[in-house]
Amino acid sequence: MGNLGSLYLSFSGRISRQPWWLGLIGLAIVQWAVWFVLAMVLGLNTAIDPADQAAAAALVGKMMAPLGILILVFIYPTLALYTKRWHDRGKSGWWTLIILIPLIGGIWALVELGFLKGTTGSNQYGADPLGGRLAAA
């Protein structure tokens, strides 16, 4: 996975832990930057009186569509990262759905994808992204 396009747009192949972590951090930074710009443009950064429920409800209503669109835009590259990391573990990308299991699912995915080494050597999803390096890691 040499370029960002294949990292964020392709569901095939494998990636090791480092590109997965860096990819997620990169997505988070870009997402926060886009949200910040959207908030400034749409005037969502204005202070409201917490006692004014009508103003709070209006602000929440104004936030929902941009936030929903932002989530939809970033879900694809996030799923691409997760799928390739599951592939490195020798599993289908459908394992991403384990995150939907309350509490244990997120912990399971974090441990498997963020901390456990991938399959050594080639597997059904492609060549070892480490190329045999760090085989003992």
VEXVO-676603 format. One record per atom (N, C-alpha, C): residue number from 1; residue in three letters; chain; atom name; x, z, y. Coordinates in pm, whole numbers, plus 50000, padded with zeros to 5 digits. Layout:
BEGIN
seq type mol atom east up north
NUM Ala A CA X Z Y
...
This chain:
BEGIN
seq type mol atom east up north
1 Met A N 50085 50000 49881
1 Met A CA 50000 50000 50000
1 Met A C 50088 50000 50124
2 Gly A N 50128 49885 50166
2 Gly A CA 50221 49876 50275
2 Gly A C 50157 49875 50412
3 Asn A N 50037 49823 50426
3 Asn A CA 49980 49813 50561
3 Asn A C 49852 49893 50574
4 Leu A N 49816 49917 50699
4 Leu A CA 49698 49999 50726
4 Leu A C 49568 49933 50681
5 Gly A N 49563 49799 50688
5 Gly A CA 49442 49729 50645
5 Gly A C 49409 49758 50500
6 Ser A N 49508 49747 50414
6 Ser A CA 49482 49773 50272
6 Ser A C 49459 49921 50246
7 Leu A N 49523 50006 50326
7 Leu A CA 49503 50150 50308
7 Leu A C 49360 50191 50337
8 Tyr A N 49304 50137 50446
8 Tyr A CA 49171 50179 50491
8 Tyr A C 49056 50088 50450
9 Leu A N 49086 49966 50406
9 Leu A CA 48978 49872 50378
9 Leu A C 48965 49831 50233
10 Ser A N 49063 49858 50152
10 Ser A CA 49060 49817 50012
10 Ser A C 49025 49934 49921
11 Phe A N 48945 49905 49819
11 Phe A CA 48909 50006 49721
11 Phe A C 48990 49990 49592
12 Ser A N 49084 49897 49591
12 Ser A CA 49161 49874 49469
12 Ser A C 49302 49929 49486
13 Gly A N 49362 49963 49374
13 Gly A CA 49498 50014 49373
13 Gly A C 49503 50165 49374
14 Arg A N 49623 50214 49399
14 Arg A CA 49649 50357 49393
14 Arg A C 49730 50400 49515
15 Ile A N 49712 50524 49558
15 Ile A CA 49798 50583 49659
15 Ile A C 49835 50724 49614
16 Ser A N 49952 50767 49654
16 Ser A CA 49997 50902 49620
16 Ser A C 49944 51001 49723
17 Arg A N 49985 51126 49708
17 Arg A CA 49933 51232 49795
17 Arg A C 49970 51212 49942
18 Gln A N 50095 51174 49970
18 Gln A CA 50139 51163 50109
18 Gln A C 50056 51062 50188
19 Pro A N 50040 50936 50140
19 Pro A CA 49956 50844 50218
19 Pro A C 49812 50890 50229
20 Trp A N 49762 50962 50128
20 Trp A CA 49625 51013 50133
20 Trp A C 49612 51114 50247
21 Trp A N 49701 51212 50250
21 Trp A CA 49696 51313 50356
21 Trp A C 49715 51250 50493
22 Leu A N 49817 51164 50506
22 Leu A CA 49843 51100 50635
22 Leu A C 49727 51011 50677
23 Gly A N 49665 50942 50580
23 Gly A CA 49550 50858 50610
23 Gly A C 49432 50939 50660
24 Leu A N 49407 51052 50596
24 Leu A CA 49296 51138 50641
24 Leu A C 49323 51198 50778
25 Ile A N 49446 51241 50802
25 Ile A CA 49481 51296 50933
25 Ile A C 49467 51188 51041
26 Gly A N 49514 51068 51010
26 Gly A CA 49500 50957 51105
26 Gly A C 49355 50927 51137
27 Leu A N 49271 50923 51034
27 Leu A CA 49128 50900 51057
27 Leu A C 49066 51010 51142
28 Ala A N 49103 51134 51116
28 Ala A CA 49048 51246 51192
28 Ala A C 49088 51236 51340
29 Ile A N 49213 51201 51366
29 Ile A CA 49259 51190 51504
29 Ile A C 49185 51077 51576
30 Val A N 49172 50963 51511
30 Val A CA 49102 50850 51574
30 Val A C 48955 50885 51595
31 Gln A N 48894 50951 51497
31 Gln A CA 48753 50987 51509
31 Gln A C 48731 51084 51626
32 Trp A N 48817 51183 51639
32 Trp A CA 48804 51277 51751
32 Trp A C 48826 51207 51884
33 Ala A N 48923 51115 51890
33 Ala A CA 48948 51042 52014
33 Ala A C 48827 50956 52052
34 Val A N 48770 50886 51955
34 Val A CA 48651 50804 51981
34 Val A C 48535 50892 52025
35 Trp A N 48517 51005 51959
35 Trp A CA 48409 51096 51997
35 Trp A C 48429 51148 52140
36 Phe A N 48552 51181 52175
36 Phe A CA 48582 51229 52309
36 Phe A C 48546 51123 52413
37 Val A N 48587 50999 52389
37 Val A CA 48556 50890 52482
37 Val A C 48405 50869 52492
38 Leu A N 48338 50869 52377
38 Leu A CA 48191 50855 52378
38 Leu A C 48124 50967 52456
39 Ala A N 48172 51088 52437
39 Ala A CA 48114 51202 52508
39 Ala A C 48132 51188 52659
40 Met A N 48248 51138 52699
40 Met A CA 48272 51119 52842
40 Met A C 48183 51008 52898
41 Val A N 48174 50897 52826
41 Val A CA 48096 50782 52872
41 Val A C 47947 50814 52878
42 Leu A N 47899 50885 52776
42 Leu A CA 47756 50916 52769
42 Leu A C 47718 51044 52844
43 Gly A N 47816 51111 52901
43 Gly A CA 47786 51233 52976
43 Gly A C 47750 51350 52887
44 Leu A N 47806 51353 52767
44 Leu A CA 47773 51462 52675
44 Leu A C 47862 51584 52696
45 Asn A N 47954 51574 52789
45 Asn A CA 48046 51684 52814
45 Asn A C 47998 51777 52925
46 Thr A N 47873 51764 52963
46 Thr A CA 47819 51847 53071
46 Thr A C 47778 51984 53017
47 Ala A N 47800 52085 53097
47 Ala A CA 47762 52220 53058
47 Ala A C 47612 52238 53079
48 Ile A N 47551 52310 52987
48 Ile A CA 47408 52339 53001
48 Ile A C 47388 52489 52989
49 Asp A N 47281 52534 53046
49 Asp A CA 47245 52675 53037
49 Asp A C 47189 52701 52897
50 Pro A N 47250 52793 52822
50 Pro A CA 47202 52820 52686
50 Pro A C 47056 52865 52680
51 Ala A N 47006 52920 52790
51 Ala A CA 46867 52964 52792
51 Ala A C 46770 52848 52812
52 Asp A N 46820 52734 52857
52 Asp A CA 46736 52617 52882
52 Asp A C 46724 52536 52753
53 Gln A N 46622 52569 52673
53 Gln A CA 46604 52504 52543
53 Gln A C 46571 52357 52555
54 Ala A N 46502 52318 52658
54 Ala A CA 46467 52177 52676
54 Ala A C 46592 52094 52702
55 Ala A N 46683 52146 52785
55 Ala A CA 46807 52074 52814
55 Ala A C 46895 52067 52689
56 Ala A N 46898 52175 52612
56 Ala A CA 46977 52175 52489
56 Ala A C 46921 52074 52390
57 Ala A N 46791 52069 52376
57 Ala A CA 46728 51974 52284
57 Ala A C 46753 51830 52329
58 Ala A N 46748 51806 52459
58 Ala A CA 46775 51672 52512
58 Ala A C 46919 51631 52484
59 Leu A N 47013 51725 52500
59 Leu A CA 47154 51695 52473
59 Leu A C 47177 51665 52325
60 Val A N 47115 51743 52238
60 Val A CA 47128 51719 52095
60 Val A C 47069 51583 52059
61 Gly A N 46954 51550 52115
61 Gly A CA 46893 51421 52090
61 Gly A C 46980 51305 52137
62 Lys A N 47046 51325 52249
62 Lys A CA 47134 51223 52305
62 Lys A C 47260 51204 52218
63 Met A N 47301 51310 52148
63 Met A CA 47421 51306 52064
63 Met A C 47397 51243 51928
64 Met A N 47278 51250 51876
64 Met A CA 47252 51214 51737
64 Met A C 47286 51069 51703
65 Ala A N 47242 50973 51782
65 Ala A CA 47267 50832 51751
65 Ala A C 47416 50799 51755
66 Pro A N 47489 50836 51862
66 Pro A CA 47633 50806 51861
66 Pro A C 47707 50875 51747
67 Leu A N 47670 50997 51717
67 Leu A CA 47736 51069 51609
67 Leu A C 47706 51003 51475
68 Gly A N 47583 50962 51453
68 Gly A CA 47546 50892 51330
68 Gly A C 47621 50761 51313
69 Ile A N 47633 50686 51420
69 Ile A CA 47707 50559 51416
69 Ile A C 47855 50585 51387
70 Leu A N 47910 50686 51451
70 Leu A CA 48051 50722 51430
70 Leu A C 48076 50759 51284
71 Ile A N 47987 50836 51227
71 Ile A CA 48000 50875 51086
71 Ile A C 47993 50751 50997
72 Leu A N 47900 50662 51024
72 Leu A CA 47887 50540 50942
72 Leu A C 48012 50451 50953
73 Val A N 48070 50442 51071
73 Val A CA 48190 50360 51089
73 Val A C 48308 50417 51010
74 Phe A N 48321 50549 51007
74 Phe A CA 48436 50611 50943
74 Phe A C 48417 50642 50795
75 Ile A N 48297 50626 50742
75 Ile A CA 48275 50658 50601
75 Ile A C 48345 50556 50510
76 Tyr A N 48346 50429 50549
76 Tyr A CA 48408 50326 50466
76 Tyr A C 48558 50350 50445
77 Pro A N 48637 50365 50553
77 Pro A CA 48780 50389 50529
77 Pro A C 48807 50521 50457
78 Thr A N 48723 50621 50479
78 Thr A CA 48740 50748 50409
78 Thr A C 48716 50730 50259
79 Leu A N 48610 50657 50225
79 Leu A CA 48583 50632 50083
79 Leu A C 48692 50547 50019
80 Ala A N 48750 50453 50095
80 Ala A CA 48861 50372 50043
80 Ala A C 48980 50461 50010
81 Leu A N 49012 50555 50098
81 Leu A CA 49123 50648 50072
81 Leu A C 49096 50732 49948
82 Tyr A N 48976 50788 49941
82 Tyr A CA 48941 50873 49828
82 Tyr A C 48945 50794 49697
83 Thr A N 48892 50674 49698
83 Thr A CA 48888 50594 49575
83 Thr A C 49028 50565 49524
84 Lys A N 49117 50523 49613
84 Lys A CA 49253 50492 49569
84 Lys A C 49326 50617 49520
85 Arg A N 49296 50730 49579
85 Arg A CA 49360 50855 49533
85 Arg A C 49306 50896 49396
86 Trp A N 49174 50881 49375
86 Trp A CA 49118 50908 49242
86 Trp A C 49180 50814 49140
87 His A N 49199 50689 49179
87 His A CA 49263 50593 49089
87 His A C 49402 50640 49049
88 Asp A N 49477 50697 49143
88 Asp A CA 49609 50748 49111
88 Asp A C 49602 50862 49010
89 Arg A N 49493 50932 49010
89 Arg A CA 49473 51041 48913
89 Arg A C 49418 50989 48781
90 Gly A N 49396 50856 48773
90 Gly A CA 49347 50796 48649
90 Gly A C 49196 50804 48635
91 Lys A N 49126 50822 48745
91 Lys A CA 48980 50838 48742
91 Lys A C 48914 50735 48832
92 Ser A N 48787 50713 48807
92 Ser A CA 48707 50622 48887
92 Ser A C 48685 50678 49028
93 Gly A N 48668 50589 49124
93 Gly A CA 48636 50631 49260
93 Gly A C 48503 50704 49270
94 Trp A N 48419 50685 49170
94 Trp A CA 48289 50755 49169
94 Trp A C 48307 50906 49164
95 Trp A N 48426 50953 49126
95 Trp A CA 48452 51097 49126
95 Trp A C 48439 51156 49266
96 Thr A N 48441 51073 49369
96 Thr A CA 48421 51121 49506
96 Thr A C 48289 51196 49517
97 Leu A N 48191 51157 49436
97 Leu A CA 48059 51221 49442
97 Leu A C 48063 51369 49404
98 Ile A N 48173 51414 49344
98 Ile A CA 48184 51556 49309
98 Ile A C 48176 51644 49433
99 Ile A N 48210 51584 49548
99 Ile A CA 48204 51659 49675
99 Ile A C 48063 51706 49704
100 Leu A N 47963 51638 49649
100 Leu A CA 47824 51675 49674
100 Leu A C 47782 51803 49603
101 Ile A N 47862 51849 49507
101 Ile A CA 47831 51976 49440
101 Ile A C 47871 52089 49534
102 Pro A N 47777 52173 49573
102 Pro A CA 47809 52279 49670
102 Pro A C 47926 52367 49625
103 Leu A N 48009 52400 49720
103 Leu A CA 48126 52486 49707
103 Leu A C 48231 52433 49610
104 Ile A N 48202 52427 49483
104 Ile A CA 48303 52391 49384
104 Ile A C 48346 52245 49395
105 Gly A N 48257 52156 49436
105 Gly A CA 48290 52014 49444
105 Gly A C 48398 51984 49546
106 Gly A N 48386 52041 49663
106 Gly A CA 48487 52020 49766
106 Gly A C 48622 52078 49729
107 Ile A N 48619 52196 49667
107 Ile A CA 48743 52260 49623
107 Ile A C 48809 52176 49514
108 Trp A N 48729 52129 49418
108 Trp A CA 48780 52046 49308
108 Trp A C 48848 51921 49363
109 Ala A N 48778 51851 49453
109 Ala A CA 48833 51728 49510
109 Ala A C 48961 51757 49589
110 Leu A N 48963 51863 49666
110 Leu A CA 49082 51898 49742
110 Leu A C 49201 51924 49651
111 Val A N 49180 52001 49547
111 Val A CA 49290 52031 49454
111 Val A C 49338 51904 49384
112 Glu A N 49244 51827 49328
112 Glu A CA 49282 51705 49254
112 Glu A C 49350 51603 49342
113 Leu A N 49295 51578 49459
113 Leu A CA 49345 51470 49543
113 Leu A C 49460 51514 49633
114 Gly A N 49454 51635 49680
114 Gly A CA 49554 51679 49776
114 Gly A C 49675 51746 49719
115 Phe A N 49665 51799 49597
115 Phe A CA 49776 51879 49547
115 Phe A C 49830 51836 49410
116 Leu A N 49749 51772 49327
116 Leu A CA 49795 51734 49194
116 Leu A C 49858 51595 49195
117 Lys A N 49965 51582 49119
117 Lys A CA 50037 51455 49109
117 Lys A C 49952 51352 49037
118 Gly A N 49971 51227 49071
118 Gly A CA 49900 51118 49005
118 Gly A C 49957 51089 48867
119 Thr A N 49893 50995 48800
119 Thr A CA 49937 50953 48668
119 Thr A C 50077 50891 48679
120 Thr A N 50168 50934 48594
120 Thr A CA 50302 50877 48593
120 Thr A C 50297 50740 48526
121 Gly A N 50359 50641 48588
121 Gly A CA 50357 50506 48534
121 Gly A C 50226 50437 48566
122 Ser A N 50212 50318 48513
122 Ser A CA 50091 50238 48536
122 Ser A C 49971 50299 48465
123 Asn A N 49854 50277 48522
123 Asn A CA 49729 50309 48455
123 Asn A C 49634 50192 48477
124 Gln A N 49507 50205 48439
124 Gln A CA 49414 50092 48448
124 Gln A C 49389 50047 48592
125 Tyr A N 49432 50126 48690
125 Tyr A CA 49407 50092 48829
125 Tyr A C 49528 50032 48899
126 Gly A N 49641 50025 48832
126 Gly A CA 49757 49963 48891
126 Gly A C 49886 50037 48862
127 Ala A N 49990 49989 48929
127 Ala A CA 50123 50047 48911
127 Ala A C 50133 50182 48981
128 Asp A N 50227 50261 48934
128 Asp A CA 50255 50391 48996
128 Asp A C 50298 50370 49141
129 Pro A N 50228 50429 49240
129 Pro A CA 50266 50407 49380
129 Pro A C 50403 50463 49413
130 Leu A N 50450 50558 49333
130 Leu A CA 50583 50613 49356
130 Leu A C 50690 50531 49285
131 Gly A N 50648 50435 49203
131 Gly A CA 50743 50347 49136
131 Gly A C 50839 50418 49046
132 Gly A N 50797 50526 48984
132 Gly A CA 50885 50600 48895
132 Gly A C 50965 50707 48967
133 Arg A N 50968 50704 49101
133 Arg A CA 51037 50807 49177
133 Arg A C 50961 50937 49162
134 Leu A N 51030 51044 49173
134 Leu A CA 50969 51178 49169
134 Leu A C 50886 51200 49043
135 Ala A N 50929 51146 48932
135 Ala A CA 50852 51159 48807
135 Ala A C 50834 51304 48766
136 Ala A N 50927 51391 48807
136 Ala A CA 50917 51531 48768
136 Ala A C 50839 51614 48870
137 Ala A N 50803 51555 48983
137 Ala A CA 50735 51632 49089
137 Ala A C 50592 51662 49052
